[in-house]
Amino acid sequence: MTSPETLPASVPVLIAGGGPVGLTLAALLSRQGIASLVIEADDAYCTGSRAICMSRRSQEILGWVGADKPLVETGLSWVGGRSYWRDTEVLHFQMPSEPTQRFAPMDNIQQYHVEAFAHGAAQACGNLADVRFGHRVTGVTQDGDGVSVHIEGPAGAKHTVTA
């Protein structure tokens, strides 16, 4: 890992976006011994209301990286729902679910929790995932050897990282 002021000149994998998908990918790569650099424009985990529900399949993938325990402890699992218009029920549904399944069909959980759990899972594998908040991808050029990613740091410094 480099200091916060500098970026490595080259990395095996560069991930643009430190949301749930990017951080989970970094954790999956770390578990395989592959280093990555995650570039995220926001200064921290998501604070707004983006994703709120997580499907069983997404929960399973987070389980692969060891982030399932905090997910289950924090989220609110559900198997069905109802929608109303005024006093009239307009939708009622139940999703298939068996008691033997590890996860419920859906889980309500704020996105920032998922990001923190995935990031923590990546960090648990050592220093293979270098996550840089406050950095923005400004361009990508590709050639036969890979890609050059142009990045702007939080203070406006320009960097180019090859992957």
DSSP file (Angstrom, degrees, kcal/mol; ACC not computed):
  #  RESIDUE AA STRUCTURE BP1 BP2  ACC     N-H-->O    O-->H-N    N-H-->O    O-->H-N    TCO  KAPPA ALPHA  PHI   PSI    X-CA   Y-CA   Z-CA
    1    1 A M              0   0    0      0, 0.0     2,-0.1     0, 0.0     6,-0.1   0.000 360.0 360.0 360.0 139.2    0.0    0.0    0.0
    2    2 A T        -     0   0    0      1,-0.2     5,-0.0     4,-0.1     0, 0.0  -0.422 360.0 -82.0 -93.6 172.7    1.3    3.5   -0.8
    3    3 A S    >   -     0   0    0     -2,-0.1     3,-1.1     1,-0.1    -1,-0.2  -0.310  44.0-106.4 -70.6 161.3    0.9    6.6    1.2
    4    4 A P  T 3  S+     0   0    0      0, 0.0    -1,-0.1     0, 0.0    -2,-0.0   0.747 118.2  56.9 -61.2 -22.5   -2.4    8.5    0.9
    5    5 A E  T 3  S+     0   0    0    148,-0.1     2,-0.3     2,-0.0   148,-0.1   0.720 108.1  47.9 -82.6 -20.8   -0.7   11.3   -1.1
    6    6 A T    <   -     0   0    0     -3,-1.1    -4,-0.1   153,-0.0   153,-0.1  -0.793  66.0-148.0-120.0 161.0    0.6    9.0   -3.9
    7    7 A L        -     0   0    0     -2,-0.3   153,-0.1   153,-0.1    -4,-0.1  -0.923  34.2 -99.1-120.5 151.1   -0.8    6.2   -6.0
    8    8 A P        -     0   0    0      0, 0.0     3,-0.1     0, 0.0   154,-0.1  -0.348  24.5-131.3 -65.2 151.7    1.0    3.2   -7.3
    9    9 A A  S    S+     0   0    0      1,-0.2   153,-2.5   152,-0.1     2,-0.3   0.812  88.7  15.1 -72.1 -29.9    2.3    3.4  -10.9
   10   10 A S  B     -a  162   0A   0    151,-0.2    -1,-0.2   153,-0.1   153,-0.2  -0.999  63.1-179.9-148.4 144.0    0.8    0.0  -11.7
   11   11 A V        -     0   0    0    151,-2.6     3,-0.2    -2,-0.3    25,-0.1  -0.973  34.9-125.5-139.6 153.8   -1.6   -2.5  -10.2
   12   12 A P  S    S+     0   0    0      0, 0.0     2,-0.4     0, 0.0    24,-0.1   0.907  99.6  14.8 -64.5 -40.2   -2.9   -5.9  -11.3
   13   13 A V  E     -d   36   0B   0     22,-0.5    24,-2.0    -3,-0.1     2,-0.5  -0.998  63.8-165.4-139.3 132.0   -6.5   -4.7  -11.0
   14   14 A L  E     -d   37   0B   0     -2,-0.4     2,-0.5    22,-0.2    24,-0.2  -0.981   9.9-160.7-116.3 128.7   -8.0   -1.2  -10.8
   15   15 A I  E     -d   38   0B   0     22,-3.2    24,-2.9    -2,-0.5     2,-0.9  -0.941   7.2-150.7-112.5 119.6  -11.7   -1.0   -9.8
   16   16 A A  E    S+d   39   0B   0     -2,-0.5    24,-0.2    22,-0.2    22,-0.1  -0.802  71.3  36.1 -91.6 106.1  -13.5    2.2  -10.6
   17   17 A G        -     0   0    0     22,-2.9    23,-0.2    -2,-0.9    22,-0.1   0.262  59.4-147.8 118.9 117.7  -16.2    2.7   -7.9
   18   18 A G        +     0   0    0      4,-0.2    22,-0.1    20,-0.1   101,-0.1  -0.180  59.8 116.5-105.5  38.8  -16.1    1.8   -4.2
   19   19 A G  S  > S-     0   0    0     26,-0.1     4,-2.6     4,-0.0     5,-0.3  -0.087  90.0 -68.7 -85.3-164.8  -19.8    1.0   -3.8
   20   20 A P  H  > S+     0   0    0      0, 0.0     4,-1.8     0, 0.0     5,-0.2   0.879 134.6  45.5 -56.8 -40.5  -21.1   -2.5   -2.8
   21   21 A V  H  > S+     0   0    0      2,-0.2     4,-2.6     1,-0.2     5,-0.2   0.950 115.0  45.4 -70.9 -48.5  -20.0   -4.1   -6.1
   22   22 A G  H  > S+     0   0    0      1,-0.2     4,-2.1     2,-0.2    -1,-0.2   0.904 116.4  45.0 -62.5 -42.6  -16.5   -2.6   -6.2
   23   23 A L  H  X S+     0   0    0     -4,-2.6     4,-1.9     2,-0.2    -1,-0.2   0.855 113.2  50.5 -72.1 -34.1  -15.7   -3.3   -2.6
   24   24 A T  H  X S+     0   0    0     -4,-1.8     4,-2.7    -5,-0.3    -2,-0.2   0.908 110.0  50.9 -67.5 -40.8  -17.1   -6.8   -2.8
   25   25 A L  H  X S+     0   0    0     -4,-2.6     4,-2.7     2,-0.2     5,-0.2   0.921 108.9  51.4 -60.4 -43.4  -15.0   -7.4   -6.0
   26   26 A A  H  X S+     0   0    0     -4,-2.1     4,-2.4     1,-0.2    -1,-0.2   0.897 111.1  48.2 -60.4 -40.0  -11.9   -6.1   -4.1
   27   27 A A  H  X S+     0   0    0     -4,-1.9     4,-2.1     2,-0.2    -2,-0.2   0.910 111.1  50.0 -66.9 -42.3  -12.7   -8.6   -1.2
   28   28 A L  H  X S+     0   0    0     -4,-2.7     4,-0.8     1,-0.2    -2,-0.2   0.920 112.9  46.8 -61.7 -43.9  -13.1  -11.5   -3.7
   29   29 A L  H ><>S+     0   0    0     -4,-2.7     5,-2.7     1,-0.2     3,-0.9   0.914 109.6  53.9 -63.7 -42.9   -9.8  -10.7   -5.3
   30   30 A S  H ><5S+     0   0    0     -4,-2.4     3,-1.8     1,-0.3    -1,-0.2   0.891 103.2  56.3 -59.5 -40.3   -8.1  -10.3   -2.0
   31   31 A R  H 3<5S+     0   0    0     -4,-2.1    -1,-0.3     1,-0.3    -2,-0.2   0.749 108.2  49.2 -64.2 -22.1   -9.3  -13.8   -1.0
   32   32 A Q  T <<5S-     0   0    0     -3,-0.9    -1,-0.3    -4,-0.8    -2,-0.2   0.351 122.7-107.0 -96.6   4.7   -7.6  -15.1   -4.1
   33   33 A G  T < 5S+     0   0    0     -3,-1.8     2,-0.5     1,-0.2    -3,-0.2   0.703  75.2 137.2  80.4  20.0   -4.3  -13.3   -3.3
   34   34 A I      < -     0   0    0     -5,-2.7    -1,-0.2    -6,-0.1    -2,-0.2  -0.889  47.6-136.9-106.5 124.1   -4.8  -10.6   -6.0
   35   35 A A        -     0   0    0     -2,-0.5   -22,-0.5    -3,-0.1     2,-0.3  -0.447  26.0-179.5 -76.1 149.1   -4.1   -7.0   -5.2
   36   36 A S  E     -de  13 129B   0     92,-2.8    94,-2.7   -24,-0.1     2,-0.5  -0.979  25.1-140.9-146.0 158.6   -6.4   -4.2   -6.4
   37   37 A L  E     -de  14 130B   0    -24,-2.0   -22,-3.2    -2,-0.3     2,-0.5  -0.992  18.0-158.4-120.2 121.8   -6.8   -0.5   -6.2
   38   38 A V  E     -de  15 131B   0     92,-2.8    94,-3.1    -2,-0.5     2,-0.6  -0.897   2.7-160.8-104.2 125.1  -10.3    0.8   -5.7
   39   39 A I  E     +de  16 132B   0    -24,-2.9   -22,-2.9    -2,-0.5     2,-0.4  -0.928  12.8 177.5-108.1 120.4  -11.0    4.4   -6.8
   40   40 A E  E     - e   0 133B   0     92,-2.6    95,-2.1    -2,-0.6    94,-0.7  -0.987  23.6-155.5-127.9 126.2  -14.0    6.1   -5.2
   41   41 A A  S    S+     0   0    0     -2,-0.4    -1,-0.1    93,-0.2    95,-0.1   0.852  73.7  83.1 -69.0 -36.0  -15.1    9.7   -5.9
   42   42 A D  S    S-     0   0    0      1,-0.1    92,-2.6    92,-0.1    93,-0.3  -0.293  83.7-126.4 -67.8 157.0  -17.0   10.1   -2.6
   43   43 A D  S    S-     0   0    0     90,-0.2     2,-0.3    91,-0.2    90,-0.2   0.636  84.6  -9.2 -78.5 -14.6  -15.1   10.9    0.5
   44   44 A A  S    S-     0   0    0      1,-0.1     3,-0.1    89,-0.0    90,-0.1  -0.867 103.1 -38.8-160.7-171.7  -16.5    8.0    2.5
   45   45 A Y  S    S-     0   0    0     -2,-0.3    67,-0.1     1,-0.2    -1,-0.1  -0.215  84.0 -72.3 -59.5 158.3  -19.1    5.2    2.3
   46   46 A C        -     0   0    0      1,-0.2    66,-0.2    65,-0.1    -1,-0.2  -0.262  47.1-179.7 -53.9 130.8  -22.5    6.2    0.8
   47   47 A T        +     0   0    0     -3,-0.1    -1,-0.2    64,-0.1    -2,-0.1   0.548  57.7  75.6-109.3 -12.7  -24.4    8.4    3.1
   48   48 A G  S    S-     0   0    0      1,-0.1     2,-1.1    62,-0.0    64,-0.3  -0.182  96.4 -87.5 -88.6-174.8  -27.5    8.9    0.9
   49   49 A S  S    S+     0   0    0      1,-0.1     3,-0.1    61,-0.1    -1,-0.1  -0.779  70.5 130.8 -99.0  91.9  -30.3    6.5    0.2
   50   50 A R        +     0   0    0     -2,-1.1     2,-0.3     1,-0.4    -1,-0.1   0.687  69.1  14.7-102.6 -92.6  -29.2    4.4   -2.8
   51   51 A A        +     0   0    0      1,-0.1    60,-1.0     3,-0.0    -1,-0.4  -0.687  57.7 160.6 -87.1 138.8  -29.7    0.7   -2.3
   52   52 A I        +     0   0    0     -2,-0.3    57,-2.6     1,-0.2     2,-0.4   0.539  59.5  56.7-128.6 -22.0  -31.9   -0.4    0.5
   53   53 A C  E     -F  108   0C   0     55,-0.2     2,-0.4    53,-0.0    -1,-0.2  -0.921  60.9-163.1-118.0 142.7  -32.8   -4.0   -0.4
   54   54 A M  E     -F  107   0C   0     53,-2.2    53,-1.4    -2,-0.4     2,-0.0  -0.986  16.0-132.8-127.4 128.6  -30.5   -6.9   -1.0
   55   55 A S  E  >  -F  106   0C   0     -2,-0.4     4,-2.1    51,-0.2    51,-0.2  -0.256  27.7-107.1 -74.4 164.0  -31.5  -10.1   -2.8
   56   56 A R  H  > S+     0   0    0     49,-1.5     4,-2.5     1,-0.2     5,-0.2   0.902 120.1  55.0 -55.8 -43.4  -30.6  -13.5   -1.6
   57   57 A R  H  > S+     0   0    0      1,-0.2     4,-2.1     2,-0.2    -1,-0.2   0.909 107.7  48.2 -61.1 -42.8  -28.0  -13.9   -4.3
   58   58 A S  H  > S+     0   0    0      1,-0.2     4,-2.1     2,-0.2    -1,-0.2   0.881 110.5  52.3 -64.3 -37.6  -26.2  -10.7   -3.3
   59   59 A Q  H  X S+     0   0    0     -4,-2.1     4,-1.7     2,-0.2    -2,-0.2   0.897 107.7  52.2 -63.7 -40.0  -26.2  -11.9    0.3
   60   60 A E  H  X S+     0   0    0     -4,-2.5     4,-1.4     2,-0.2    -2,-0.2   0.916 108.1  50.7 -61.7 -43.5  -24.7  -15.2   -0.8
   61   61 A I  H  X S+     0   0    0     -4,-2.1     4,-0.8     1,-0.2     3,-0.4   0.910 108.9  50.7 -63.6 -41.9  -21.9  -13.4   -2.6
   62   62 A L  H ><>S+     0   0    0     -4,-2.1     5,-2.5     1,-0.2     3,-0.6   0.836 105.2  59.2 -63.5 -30.2  -21.2  -11.3    0.5
   63   63 A G  H ><5S+     0   0    0     -4,-1.7     3,-1.3     4,-0.2    -1,-0.2   0.848  94.6  63.7 -63.9 -34.0  -21.0  -14.6    2.3
   64   64 A W  H 3<5S+     0   0    0     -4,-1.4    -1,-0.2    -3,-0.4    -2,-0.2   0.813 107.4  42.4 -59.4 -30.3  -18.2  -15.8    0.0
   65   65 A V  T <<5S-     0   0    0     -4,-0.8    -1,-0.3    -3,-0.6    -2,-0.2   0.382 121.5-104.5 -99.9   3.8  -16.0  -13.0    1.4
   66   66 A G  T < 5S+     0   0    0     -3,-1.3     3,-0.2    -4,-0.3    -3,-0.2   0.670  89.5 116.2  85.9  17.0  -17.1  -13.5    5.0
   67   67 A A     >< +     0   0    0     -5,-2.5     4,-1.1     1,-0.2    -4,-0.2   0.288  47.2  92.9 -98.8  10.3  -19.3  -10.4    5.3
   68   68 A D  H  > S+     0   0    0     -6,-0.4     4,-2.8    -5,-0.2     5,-0.2   0.863  75.1  60.0 -74.9 -36.1  -22.5  -12.5    5.9
   69   69 A K  H  > S+     0   0    0     -3,-0.2     4,-2.2     1,-0.2     5,-0.2   0.955 109.9  40.0 -61.1 -52.4  -22.5  -12.4    9.7
   70   70 A P  H  > S+     0   0    0      0, 0.0     4,-1.7     0, 0.0     5,-0.3   0.853 114.4  56.5 -65.3 -30.1  -22.6   -8.6   10.1
   71   71 A L  H  X S+     0   0    0     -4,-1.1     4,-2.8     2,-0.2    -2,-0.2   0.950 110.3  42.6 -62.4 -49.1  -25.1   -8.5    7.2
   72   72 A V  H  < S+     0   0    0     -4,-2.8    -1,-0.2     1,-0.2     5,-0.2   0.876 115.3  50.5 -66.0 -38.0  -27.5  -10.9    9.0
   73   73 A E  H  < S+     0   0    0     -4,-2.2    -1,-0.2    -5,-0.2    -2,-0.2   0.794 120.6  33.7 -70.1 -28.1  -27.0   -9.2   12.3
   74   74 A T  H  < S+     0   0    0     -4,-1.7    -2,-0.2    -5,-0.2    -3,-0.2   0.825 104.6  76.3 -98.3 -37.6  -27.7   -5.7   10.9
   75   75 A G  S  < S-     0   0    0     -4,-2.8     2,-0.6    -5,-0.3    34,-0.2  -0.159  73.1-124.8 -77.9 169.2  -30.3   -6.2    8.2
   76   76 A L  E     -G  108   0C   0     32,-2.2    32,-3.0     2,-0.0     2,-0.1  -0.950  28.2-149.2-114.8 108.3  -34.0   -6.9    8.4
   77   77 A S  E     +G  107   0C   0     -2,-0.6     2,-0.3    30,-0.3    30,-0.2  -0.466  20.5 173.8 -79.9 148.4  -35.0  -10.0    6.4
   78   78 A W  E     -G  106   0C   0     28,-2.3    28,-1.5    -2,-0.1     3,-0.1  -0.992  29.1-165.4-152.6 158.4  -38.3  -10.4    4.7
   79   79 A V  S    S+     0   0    0     -2,-0.3    16,-3.9     1,-0.2     2,-0.3   0.426  73.8   8.2-123.0  -5.1  -40.2  -12.8    2.5
   80   80 A G  E     -H   94   0D   0     14,-0.3     2,-0.3    26,-0.1    14,-0.2  -0.958  57.8-156.3-163.2 178.5  -43.2  -10.8    1.2
   81   81 A G  E     -H   93   0D   0     12,-2.1    12,-2.5    -2,-0.3     2,-0.3  -0.984   8.8-142.0-160.5 169.2  -44.8   -7.4    1.1
   82   82 A R  E     -H   92   0D   0     -2,-0.3     2,-0.4    10,-0.2    10,-0.2  -0.993  10.3-161.8-138.0 142.8  -48.0   -5.4    0.7
   83   83 A S  E     -H   91   0D   0      8,-2.5     7,-2.6    -2,-0.3     8,-1.5  -0.976  10.2-163.1-125.9 143.1  -48.6   -2.1   -1.0
   84   84 A Y  E     -H   89   0D   0     -2,-0.4     2,-0.5     5,-0.3     5,-0.2  -0.910  18.6-155.3-125.0 150.1  -51.6    0.2   -0.4
   85   85 A W  E >  S-H   88   0D   0      3,-2.9     3,-2.3    -2,-0.3     2,-0.3  -0.971  79.6 -48.1-119.7 111.3  -53.3    3.0   -2.2
   86   86 A R  T 3  S-     0   0    0     -2,-0.5    -2,-0.0     1,-0.3     0, 0.0  -0.501 125.2 -22.4  57.6-119.0  -55.1    5.0    0.5
   87   87 A D  T 3  S+     0   0    0     -2,-0.3     2,-0.5    -3,-0.1    -1,-0.3   0.338 119.9  95.8 -99.4   7.3  -57.0    2.3    2.4
   88   88 A T  E <  S-H   85   0D   0     -3,-2.3    -3,-2.9     2,-0.0     2,-0.5  -0.857  71.9-132.5-107.3 127.2  -57.0   -0.3   -0.4
   89   89 A E  E     +H   84   0D   0     -2,-0.5    -5,-0.3    -5,-0.2     3,-0.1  -0.629  27.9 173.5 -72.8 124.1  -54.4   -3.1   -0.7
   90   90 A V  E     +     0   0D   0     -7,-2.6     2,-0.3    -2,-0.5    -6,-0.2   0.543  64.0  26.6-109.4 -12.3  -53.2   -3.1   -4.3
   91   91 A L  E     +H   83   0D   0     -8,-1.5    -8,-2.5     2,-0.0     2,-0.4  -0.966  53.2 170.7-153.7 134.3  -50.4   -5.6   -4.1
   92   92 A H  E     +H   82   0D   0     -2,-0.3     2,-0.3   -10,-0.2   -10,-0.2  -0.965  17.6 167.3-141.4 125.5  -49.7   -8.6   -1.8
   93   93 A F  E     -H   81   0D   0    -12,-2.5   -12,-2.1    -2,-0.4     2,-0.4  -0.979  23.2-160.0-142.3 153.8  -46.8  -10.9   -2.6
   94   94 A Q  E     -H   80   0D   0     -2,-0.3   -14,-0.3   -14,-0.2    -2,-0.0  -0.997  17.5-143.6-128.3 133.6  -44.8  -13.7   -1.0
   95   95 A M        -     0   0    0    -16,-3.9    11,-0.1    -2,-0.4    -2,-0.0  -0.754  34.6 -94.4 -96.1 145.5  -41.4  -14.8   -2.3
   96   96 A P        +     0   0    0      0, 0.0     2,-0.3     0, 0.0    -1,-0.1  -0.327  57.1 160.5 -59.2 134.3  -40.4  -18.5   -2.3
   97   97 A S        -     0   0    0      7,-0.1     7,-0.1     8,-0.0   -18,-0.0  -0.958  25.7-159.0-158.6 137.8  -38.4  -19.3    0.8
   98   98 A E    >   -     0   0    0     -2,-0.3     3,-1.8     1,-0.1     0, 0.0  -0.920  27.8-126.0-116.2 144.4  -37.5  -22.5    2.7
   99   99 A P  T 3  S+     0   0    0      0, 0.0    -1,-0.1     0, 0.0     5,-0.0   0.745 109.4  61.4 -61.2 -21.5  -36.5  -22.5    6.4
  100  100 A T  T 3  S+     0   0    0      3,-0.0     2,-0.2     2,-0.0    -3,-0.0   0.598  80.3 105.2 -81.3 -10.3  -33.3  -24.5    5.4
  101  101 A Q  S <  S-     0   0    0     -3,-1.8    -4,-0.0     1,-0.1     3,-0.0  -0.484  71.6-136.1 -74.4 142.0  -32.1  -21.6    3.2
  102  102 A R  S    S+     0   0    0     -2,-0.2     2,-0.3     1,-0.1    -1,-0.1   0.842  84.8  32.6 -66.1 -36.0  -29.2  -19.6    4.6
  103  103 A F  S    S-     0   0    0      2,-0.0   -47,-0.1     4,-0.0    -1,-0.1  -0.905  82.2-114.6-125.6 151.1  -30.6  -16.2    3.6
  104  104 A A        -     0   0    0     -2,-0.3   -45,-0.1     2,-0.1   -25,-0.1  -0.342  40.8-103.2 -71.0 162.8  -34.1  -14.8    3.3
  105  105 A P  S    S+     0   0    0      0, 0.0   -49,-1.5     0, 0.0     2,-0.3   0.858 103.1  14.5 -58.5 -35.1  -35.2  -13.7   -0.2
  106  106 A M  E     -FG  55  78C   0    -28,-1.5   -28,-2.3   -51,-0.2     2,-0.4  -0.971  63.0-163.1-140.7 155.2  -34.6  -10.1    0.6
  107  107 A D  E     -FG  54  77C   0    -53,-1.4   -53,-2.2    -2,-0.3     2,-0.6  -0.988  16.2-140.2-139.3 126.5  -32.9   -8.1    3.3
  108  108 A N  E     +FG  53  76C   0    -32,-3.0   -32,-2.2    -2,-0.4     2,-0.3  -0.788  42.6 143.9 -86.6 122.1  -33.4   -4.4    4.1
  109  109 A I        -     0   0    0    -57,-2.6   -34,-0.1    -2,-0.6    -2,-0.1  -0.952  51.1-105.8-158.8 137.7  -30.0   -2.8    4.9
  110  110 A Q    >>  -     0   0    0     -2,-0.3     4,-1.4     1,-0.1     3,-0.9  -0.347  29.4-123.1 -67.2 145.8  -28.6    0.6    4.2
  111  111 A Q  H 3> S+     0   0    0    -60,-1.0     4,-2.6     1,-0.3     5,-0.2   0.853 108.2  61.5 -59.5 -37.5  -25.9    0.7    1.5
  112  112 A Y  H 3> S+     0   0    0    -64,-0.3     4,-2.1     1,-0.2    -1,-0.3   0.835 102.4  52.5 -63.8 -29.7  -23.3    2.2    3.8
  113  113 A H  H <> S+     0   0    0     -3,-0.9     4,-2.6     2,-0.2    -1,-0.2   0.942 109.5  48.4 -65.9 -46.5  -23.4   -0.9    6.0
  114  114 A V  H  X S+     0   0    0     -4,-1.4     4,-2.6     1,-0.2     5,-0.2   0.916 111.8  49.9 -60.3 -43.9  -22.9   -3.2    3.0
  115  115 A E  H  X S+     0   0    0     -4,-2.6     4,-2.6     1,-0.2    -1,-0.2   0.924 111.7  47.9 -60.7 -44.7  -20.0   -1.1    1.8
  116  116 A A  H  X S+     0   0    0     -4,-2.1     4,-2.5    -5,-0.2    -2,-0.2   0.899 112.4  48.9 -64.4 -40.4  -18.4   -1.2    5.3
  117  117 A F  H  X S+     0   0    0     -4,-2.6     4,-2.0     2,-0.2    -2,-0.2   0.917 113.7  45.8 -66.3 -42.9  -18.9   -5.0    5.6
  118  118 A A  H  X S+     0   0    0     -4,-2.6     4,-2.0     2,-0.2    -2,-0.2   0.912 113.8  49.1 -66.4 -42.1  -17.4   -5.6    2.1
  119  119 A H  H  X S+     0   0    0     -4,-2.6     4,-2.5    -5,-0.2    -2,-0.2   0.920 110.7  50.7 -62.4 -44.2  -14.4   -3.3    2.8
  120  120 A G  H  X S+     0   0    0     -4,-2.5     4,-1.8     1,-0.2    -1,-0.2   0.883 108.2  52.4 -60.9 -39.0  -13.8   -5.0    6.2
  121  121 A A  H  < S+     0   0    0     -4,-2.0     4,-0.4     2,-0.2    -1,-0.2   0.885 109.7  49.2 -64.7 -38.3  -13.8   -8.4    4.4
  122  122 A A  H >< S+     0   0    0     -4,-2.0     3,-1.3     1,-0.2     6,-0.3   0.920 110.9  49.4 -66.1 -43.1  -11.2   -7.1    2.0
  123  123 A Q  H >< S+     0   0    0     -4,-2.5     3,-1.8     1,-0.3    -1,-0.2   0.810  99.4  66.7 -66.2 -29.7   -9.0   -5.7    4.8
  124  124 A A  T 3< S+     0   0    0     -4,-1.8    -1,-0.3     1,-0.3    -2,-0.2   0.677  94.3  60.4 -65.4 -16.0   -9.3   -9.0    6.7
  125  125 A C  T <  S-     0   0    0     -3,-1.3    -1,-0.3    -4,-0.4     2,-0.2   0.213 119.9 -99.9 -95.1  14.5   -7.3  -10.6    3.8
  126  126 A G    <   -     0   0    0     -3,-1.8     3,-0.5     1,-0.1    -1,-0.4  -0.663  64.1 -39.0 101.5-160.1   -4.3   -8.3    4.4
  127  127 A N  S    S+     0   0    0     -2,-0.2    -1,-0.1     1,-0.2    -4,-0.1  -0.106  95.7 112.6 -97.0  35.6   -3.3   -5.2    2.5
  128  128 A L        +     0   0    0     -6,-0.3   -92,-2.8     1,-0.1     2,-0.7   0.789  66.4  63.5 -80.1 -27.0   -4.2   -6.4   -0.9
  129  129 A A  E     -e   36   0B   0     -3,-0.5     2,-0.8    -7,-0.3   -92,-0.2  -0.882  65.6-168.3-103.7 114.1   -7.1   -4.0   -1.4
  130  130 A D  E     -e   37   0B   0    -94,-2.7   -92,-2.8    -2,-0.7     2,-0.5  -0.884   9.5-166.0-101.8 105.8   -6.0   -0.4   -1.5
  131  131 A V  E     -e   38   0B   0     -2,-0.8     2,-0.6   -94,-0.2   -92,-0.2  -0.836   3.6-167.2-100.5 124.7   -9.2    1.7   -1.3
  132  132 A R  E >   -e   39   0B   0    -94,-3.1   -92,-2.6    -2,-0.5     3,-0.7  -0.900   2.3-167.1-116.9 103.6   -8.9    5.4   -2.1
  133  133 A F  E 3  S+e   40   0B   0     -2,-0.6   -90,-0.2     1,-0.2   -92,-0.2  -0.526  73.3  33.5 -79.9 155.0  -11.9    7.6   -1.2
  134  134 A G  T 3  S+     0   0    0    -92,-2.6     2,-0.4   -94,-0.7   -93,-0.2   0.640  91.4 117.3  74.9  14.9  -12.0   11.1   -2.6
  135  135 A H    <   -     0   0    0    -95,-2.1     2,-0.4    -3,-0.7    -1,-0.3  -0.909  48.0-157.4-114.9 143.9  -10.3   10.1   -5.9
  136  136 A R  E     -B  152   0A   0     16,-2.5    16,-2.8    -2,-0.4     2,-0.5  -0.974  17.1-129.9-128.7 131.6  -12.1   10.4   -9.3
  137  137 A V  E     +B  151   0A   0     -2,-0.4    14,-0.3    14,-0.2     3,-0.1  -0.669  27.2 175.8 -74.7 125.2  -11.4    8.5  -12.5
  138  138 A T  E     -     0   0A   0     12,-3.3     2,-0.3    -2,-0.5    13,-0.2   0.546  59.9 -12.2-108.5 -11.8  -11.2   11.2  -15.2
  139  139 A G  E     -B  150   0A   0     11,-1.2    11,-3.1     2,-0.0     2,-0.4  -0.945  50.2-145.7-179.6 159.6  -10.3    9.0  -18.2
  140  140 A V  E     -B  149   0A   0     -2,-0.3     2,-0.4     9,-0.2     9,-0.2  -0.998  10.2-172.1-139.1 132.3   -9.2    5.6  -19.4
  141  141 A T  E     -B  148   0A   0      7,-2.5     7,-3.2    -2,-0.4     2,-0.4  -0.984  11.3-157.3-123.9 140.7   -7.0    4.7  -22.4
  142  142 A Q  E     +B  147   0A   0     -2,-0.4     2,-0.2     5,-0.2     5,-0.2  -0.906  17.3 162.1-119.7 142.5   -6.4    1.2  -23.5
  143  143 A D  E >   -B  146   0A   0      3,-2.7     3,-1.1    -2,-0.4    -2,-0.0  -0.767  58.3 -76.9-138.8-170.6   -3.6   -0.4  -25.5
  144  144 A G  T 3  S+     0   0    0      1,-0.2     3,-0.1    -2,-0.2    -2,-0.0   0.668 126.9  51.4 -66.9 -16.5   -2.4   -3.9  -26.2
  145  145 A D  T 3  S-     0   0    0      1,-0.2     2,-0.3     0, 0.0    -1,-0.2   0.559 121.7 -83.1 -97.8 -10.1   -0.7   -4.1  -22.7
  146  146 A G  E <   -B  143   0A   0     -3,-1.1    -3,-2.7     2,-0.0     2,-0.3  -0.999  61.0 -45.4 146.6-146.3   -3.7   -3.0  -20.6
  147  147 A V  E     -B  142   0A   0     -2,-0.3    16,-2.4    -5,-0.2     2,-0.5  -0.935  29.0-146.3-128.0 150.3   -5.2    0.3  -19.5
  148  148 A S  E     -BC 141 162A   0     -7,-3.2    -7,-2.5    -2,-0.3     2,-0.5  -0.981  20.3-157.5-111.8 123.4   -4.0    3.6  -18.2
  149  149 A V  E     -BC 140 161A   0     12,-3.3    12,-2.4    -2,-0.5     2,-0.5  -0.896   4.8-147.8-107.9 125.2   -6.4    5.1  -15.8
  150  150 A H  E     -BC 139 160A   0    -11,-3.1   -12,-3.3    -2,-0.5   -11,-1.2  -0.806  23.0-175.4 -95.3 127.5   -6.3    8.9  -15.2
  151  151 A I  E     -BC 137 159A   0      8,-2.9     8,-2.8    -2,-0.5     2,-0.5  -0.949  21.1-150.5-130.9 140.5   -7.2    9.9  -11.7
  152  152 A E  E     -BC 136 158A   0    -16,-2.8   -16,-2.5    -2,-0.4     6,-0.2  -0.961  21.7-143.3-110.8 126.7   -7.7   13.1   -9.9
  153  153 A G    >   -     0   0    0      4,-3.3     3,-1.8    -2,-0.5   -18,-0.1  -0.207  32.5 -93.0 -80.6 175.3   -6.9   13.1   -6.1
  154  154 A P  T 3  S+     0   0    0      0, 0.0   -19,-0.1     0, 0.0    -1,-0.1   0.784 126.8  46.6 -62.4 -29.0   -8.8   15.0   -3.4
  155  155 A A  T 3  S-     0   0    0      2,-0.1   -21,-0.0     0, 0.0    -2,-0.0   0.319 126.5 -97.5 -95.3   8.3   -6.5   18.0   -3.6
  156  156 A G  S <  S+     0   0    0     -3,-1.8     2,-0.0     1,-0.3   -21,-0.0   0.399  72.1 151.4  94.3  -2.9   -6.6   18.1   -7.4
  157  157 A A        -     0   0    0     -5,-0.1    -4,-3.3     1,-0.1     2,-0.4  -0.368  40.1-133.4 -63.8 141.0   -3.4   16.1   -8.0
  158  158 A K  E     + C   0 152A   0     -6,-0.2     2,-0.3    -2,-0.0    -6,-0.2  -0.802  27.6 177.0-100.4 137.8   -3.4   14.2  -11.3
  159  159 A H  E     - C   0 151A   0     -8,-2.8    -8,-2.9    -2,-0.4     2,-0.4  -0.950  19.6-154.0-135.3 153.9   -2.2   10.6  -11.4
  160  160 A T  E     - C   0 150A   0     -2,-0.3     2,-0.4   -10,-0.2   -10,-0.2  -0.994  14.9-176.2-129.1 127.0   -2.0    7.8  -14.1
  161  161 A V  E     - C   0 149A   0    -12,-2.4   -12,-3.3    -2,-0.4     2,-0.3  -0.979  13.5-146.5-123.0 132.0   -2.1    4.2  -13.0
  162  162 A T  E      aC  10 148A   0   -153,-2.5  -151,-2.6    -2,-0.4   -14,-0.2  -0.755 360.0 360.0 -98.1 147.1   -1.7    1.3  -15.4
  163  163 A A              0   0    0    -16,-2.4   -15,-0.1    -2,-0.3    -1,-0.1   0.275 360.0 360.0-140.9 360.0   -3.5   -2.0  -14.9
